[in-house]
Amino acid sequence: MKYNKRQIIGLTIWWTEGTKSYLDKRWKNTWVRNVDVTNTNPEIIKLFLKFLRKDIGIDETRLKAQLQIHQGDNKENIENYWSKIINIPRARFTKTIIRPTGNKIGKNKGTCKVRYSDKSIYLKLESFLTKMLKRI
């Protein structure tokens, strides 16, 4: 299989910045396979979402976002900023996590996590990544 630049970048972002599968502590022998990427850089998040939307063919309604900000940051402004940047309505944001005051109050736009919960998509990405790495 030949990969285009967006696919290589998207898989690399997921490989380096994404959450990998893990055992759910609440249920014995149950694996969690969410497709998550977390970063403060909006360009990284946008590139990953472009890859999911154009190359993986996700169901847009299942895509969610969550922010982490610091006390003293303007929550509404930051949520609006990320919603516009990543093209996900605020109604699909989960609860914003507010951390204790950090060193850069008002100087950053928080940390954004995008999540797509679908085992088949997770396994598809895992397979693509394995095949890509074997070709290198």
Buried (B, 14 or more C-beta within 10 A) or exposed (E): EEBEEBBEBBBBBBBEBBBEEEEEEEEEEEEBBBBBBBBEEBEBBBBBBBBBBEBBEBEEEEBBBBBBBBEEBEBEEBBEBBBEBBEBEEEBBEEBEBEEEEEEEEEBBBBBBBBBBBEEBBEBBBEBBEEBEEEE
